[in-house]
Amino acid sequence: MKIIVVLVLLGFVSANTSFEMYGIGNVCSSGGGFTISGFNVYPYPPTNCAPQAVSMTGTFTKDECPTEIVINEKYNQKQSYSQIINISGCYNTGDTFTFDFDINAFQCSSGSYIIQVALGKGDADDRLACWEYQYSL
């Protein structure tokens, strides 16, 4: 009887796994100000041109007022698309915050993609944080 209960529980766990978001990617170069502690994308990897829901969590390491999230898409090693999401709000040192947003696909062709996400203040040289991930269609 215990084995059946365990198998049923494992079945529920594995059924829910397909709906989880995945922590993917790596940090990329930035000037600092926001330390990313979690970066989740759903669905990952994407299967078509549908938007990807992103959740980026981190802690501010100094008082900051970010104004944008900049998304750069590289398709087959070439810059192909940029998307800017305007944001507002000021945060104090030590504040933890989660930015939730969608990334809209530009290229929907088979190939390799690198998506770079930067939290910034309107100047390309003033990135508070940067994260990138890759996938293939």
Stockholm file with secondary structure:
# STOCKHOLM 1.0

chainA/1-137         MKIIVVLVLLGFVSANTSFEMYGIGNVCSSGGGFTISGFNVYPYPPTNCAPQAVSMTGTFTKDECPTEIVINEKYNQKQSYSQIINISGCYNTGDTFTFDFDINAFQCSSGSYIIQVALGKGDADDRLACWEYQYSL
#=GR chainA/1-137 SS CHHHHHHHHHHHHHHHHTTCCEECCEECCCCCSEEEEEEEEESSSCCSSSCEEEEEEEEESSCBCCCEEEEEEEETTEEEEEEEEECCCCBCTTCEEEEEEEECCSCCSSSEEEEEEEEESSCTTCEEEEEEEEEEC
#=GC SS_cons         CHHHHHHHHHHHHHHHHTTCCEECCEECCCCCSEEEEEEEEESSSCCSSSCEEEEEEEEESSCBCCCEEEEEEEETTEEEEEEEEECCCCBCTTCEEEEEEEECCSCCSSSEEEEEEEEESSCTTCEEEEEEEEEEC
//
